[in-house]
Amino acid sequence: MLLRIAILFLFLIFEISSQQTNENWNKKGIDALSKKNYPEAIKSFQRTLLKSPNDAFANYNLACTYSLLFAQCEDDIGEDKIYELIQKAIRSKPTYKNKLLSDPDFSVLSGRYQFQMIAGKTKKEILTAITWYGPSPGAYGPMDQFTFNDDGTFIYTKVDFEESIANGRLQFLGNYKWTSDNEFQIRFMNPSPIPMDGKKSELKVKYFDGKLEVEGMDHIFTDSSDRCSA
């Protein structure tokens, strides 16, 4: 009996000591993060996670740190790792899910399809929450993009290098309507960027895995502006 009590006592002491150590490293991590000392912040949160891999605070704030580096095009860990850390934090502390979209540390990632999914948004909500970009063939960034609004309207913007075009961009307006969870139709107002044969005014858009495939266009639209290579 005395042996059991002694073992329990030692276990409690170990747990308390471990919690205090985690709190110390997490505090150091937050201090470093507030000073934009990202390498030190990463090191501190990782020290916590070595002992407590499911520590919600460390997982969440390590994700914040990597996200800030990602916003500066200095992240070499990859988006998937950031999402993994966020999901681990939410599993341990579900309330973190409620602050994702309002946390300024994720301002760039909030424009990503997968981030929006983790935050609990539906596909239809995500369609209007982010910008959909075409390919980026050079230093000019995406050649075209779609922005969809909650009221069923959209704006299509296209790069044009003619000197007569202000800012080198053309804008086309239109409307859209859902036909299923994975497909909707768009209709351009005059003028249209796509030549129409007079028989068909609505174009199908397939919406799958965070991508848009627009009928009549030869490329796919995604949530990535490829900004770091522009």
C-alpha positions in Angstrom: 0.0 0.0 0.0 2.8 2.4 1.0 4.6 1.5 -2.3 1.5 2.4 -4.3 1.1 5.8 -2.6 4.8 6.5 -3.1 4.6 5.7 -6.8 1.4 7.8 -7.2 3.1 10.7 -5.4 6.2 10.5 -7.7 3.9 10.4 -10.7 2.0 13.5 -9.6 5.3 15.4 -9.0 6.5 14.4 -12.5 3.2 15.6 -14.1 3.3 18.9 -12.3 7.0 19.4 -13.2 6.2 18.5 -16.8 3.3 21.0 -17.0 5.5 23.7 -15.5 8.2 23.0 -18.1 5.7 23.2 -20.9 4.3 26.4 -19.7 7.9 27.9 -19.5 8.7 26.9 -23.1 5.3 28.1 -24.3 5.9 31.4 -22.6 9.3 31.7 -24.2 7.7 30.9 -27.6 5.1 33.6 -27.3 7.7 36.1 -26.2 9.8 35.3 -29.2 6.8 35.3 -31.5 5.8 38.8 -30.3 9.3 40.0 -31.1 9.2 38.3 -34.6 12.0 36.1 -33.5 10.6 33.2 -35.5 13.5 30.7 -35.2 13.4 31.0 -31.4 9.7 30.7 -31.3 9.8 27.5 -33.4 12.5 26.1 -31.1 10.5 26.9 -28.0 7.2 25.4 -29.1 9.0 22.3 -30.4 10.6 21.8 -27.0 7.1 21.6 -25.5 5.9 19.2 -28.2 8.9 16.9 -27.6 7.4 16.1 -24.2 3.7 16.7 -25.0 3.0 16.1 -28.7 -0.7 17.0 -28.2 -0.2 20.3 -26.4 -2.9 22.4 -28.0 -1.2 25.8 -27.2 2.2 24.7 -28.7 0.7 23.1 -31.8 -1.5 26.1 -32.5 1.2 28.7 -32.0 3.8 26.8 -33.9 1.3 26.7 -36.8 0.9 30.5 -36.4 4.7 30.9 -36.6 5.0 28.8 -39.7 2.1 30.7 -41.2 3.8 34.1 -40.7 6.9 32.7 -42.4 4.7 31.4 -45.2 3.2 34.9 -45.7 6.8 36.2 -46.2 7.6 33.4 -48.6 10.2 32.1 -46.1 8.5 29.0 -45.0 10.2 25.7 -46.0 8.0 23.4 -43.9 5.1 23.3 -46.3 1.4 24.1 -46.0 0.4 20.5 -45.2 2.5 20.6 -42.0 0.8 23.8 -40.9 -2.6 22.3 -41.4 -1.5 19.2 -39.5 -0.5 21.3 -36.5 -3.8 23.2 -36.6 -5.8 20.0 -36.7 -3.8 18.6 -33.8 -4.5 21.7 -31.8 -8.2 21.6 -32.5 -8.4 17.9 -31.5 -7.0 18.8 -28.1 -8.8 22.0 -27.8 -11.9 22.4 -30.1 -12.4 26.1 -29.3 -9.3 26.9 -31.4 -11.5 26.2 -34.5 -13.6 29.2 -33.7 -10.7 31.7 -33.9 -9.0 30.4 -37.1 -10.7 32.8 -39.6 -10.2 35.9 -37.3 -6.6 35.2 -36.4 -4.4 37.7 -38.3 -1.5 35.2 -38.2 -3.4 33.2 -40.8 -4.3 36.1 -43.0 -2.7 34.6 -46.1 -3.7 31.0 -45.4 -7.3 32.0 -44.9 -7.5 32.4 -48.6 -6.8 28.7 -49.1 -9.5 26.0 -49.7 -8.1 23.5 -47.2 -7.8 26.1 -44.5 -11.4 27.1 -44.9 -12.4 23.4 -44.8 -10.6 23.0 -41.5 -12.4 26.1 -40.2 -15.7 24.3 -40.8 -16.8 26.1 -44.0 -18.9 24.3 -46.6 -17.9 24.1 -50.3 -20.5 26.7 -51.2 -19.3 29.1 -48.5 -15.7 28.6 -49.6 -16.5 29.5 -53.2 -17.3 33.1 -52.2 -14.7 33.3 -49.4 -11.6 33.0 -51.5 -10.2 34.2 -54.9 -9.8 31.6 -57.7 -6.7 32.1 -59.8 -5.6 30.9 -63.2 -1.9 30.0 -63.9 1.0 32.3 -63.4 3.3 31.9 -66.4 5.7 34.7 -65.4 6.5 37.7 -63.3 3.0 39.2 -63.8 1.2 36.8 -61.5 -2.0 35.0 -62.4 -3.3 35.8 -65.9 -6.9 35.7 -64.8 -9.1 35.1 -61.7 -12.7 34.7 -60.5 -14.3 36.3 -57.5 -17.7 35.0 -56.6 -20.2 37.0 -54.4 -22.9 35.7 -52.0 -25.6 37.4 -54.1 -25.0 35.1 -57.1 -22.8 37.5 -59.1 -19.1 37.2 -60.0 -16.2 39.2 -61.4 -13.8 37.7 -63.9 -10.5 39.6 -64.2 -8.1 39.0 -67.0 -4.6 40.5 -67.7 -4.4 42.3 -71.0 -1.2 43.9 -72.3 -2.7 46.4 -74.7 -1.6 49.9 -74.0 -5.1 51.2 -74.2 -6.2 49.1 -71.2 -6.0 50.8 -67.8 -3.8 48.9 -65.4 -3.5 46.1 -68.0 -6.6 44.4 -66.7 -10.0 43.7 -68.1 -13.0 42.9 -66.0 -16.2 41.0 -66.9 -19.3 40.7 -64.8 -21.8 37.8 -64.6 -24.1 35.7 -62.6 -23.9 32.1 -61.4 -26.3 29.5 -60.1 -25.8 26.1 -58.4 -26.9 22.9 -60.2 -25.4 20.5 -57.7 -22.9 20.4 -54.8 -20.1 19.9 -57.3 -21.3 22.0 -60.3 -22.7 25.4 -61.1 -23.4 27.5 -64.2 -22.0 30.9 -65.0 -23.4 33.5 -67.4 -21.4 36.5 -68.6 -23.0 39.8 -69.2 -22.1 41.5 -72.4 -19.3 41.6 -73.3 -18.1 38.0 -72.7 -14.4 37.0 -72.6 -15.4 33.7 -74.3 -16.8 33.7 -77.8 -20.4 32.3 -77.7 -22.0 30.6 -80.6 -25.4 32.2 -80.0 -27.0 28.9 -78.9 -25.6 28.7 -75.5 -25.3 31.5 -72.9 -24.5 29.5 -69.8 -21.2 27.7 -69.1 -20.7 24.7 -66.7 -18.2 24.9 -63.9 -17.1 21.7 -62.2 -16.1 22.3 -58.6 -13.9 19.5 -57.1 -11.0 19.1 -54.7 -10.6 22.9 -54.4 -10.4 23.4 -58.1 -12.7 25.0 -60.7 -12.9 23.7 -64.3 -14.7 26.3 -66.4 -16.2 25.2 -69.7 -14.6 27.0 -72.6 -11.4 27.8 -70.8 -8.2 25.8 -71.3 -6.9 25.9 -67.7 -8.0 25.2 -64.1 -8.6 27.8 -61.4 -7.2 27.1 -57.9 -6.8 29.0 -54.6 -3.1 29.7 -55.2 -1.9 32.9 -56.7 1.7 31.5 -56.9 2.7 34.9 -55.3 6.1 33.8 -54.1 7.3 33.0 -57.6 5.8 36.0 -59.3 
